[in-house]
Amino acid sequence: MNDHPDLPVLTEISGEPSDLPVLTSVVAPPKPAPADLSATGAHMRPLSPAEVDQLLRHLESHLEHVFAQKLNQQLEQLQKLAVELAISEFKAELPRLLIDALKDGKPV
């Protein structure tokens, strides 16, 4: 059982006794509290197929609304970014466009 005879085993006392407490008896772990079945839905009755269909339609409608709202927010942000980028590019090109227009003799 002990592959290394020079090492102490838990059943052996090593060295001088000390004032440290020693485990003399094993205490059983506390029993867990009874499970609350209301949180798991175990107390509920089975749903009829019509009720399941109604709940699924409601869930689908809710998910569509949430996804559409998130998509609209992202599209709005992207649209603002695209407009800002277009304005920035136009401002950068405007001097060259004006110079080219003046060279051609076209009225601005």
Order of alpha helices (4+ residues) and beta strands (2+ residues): alpha
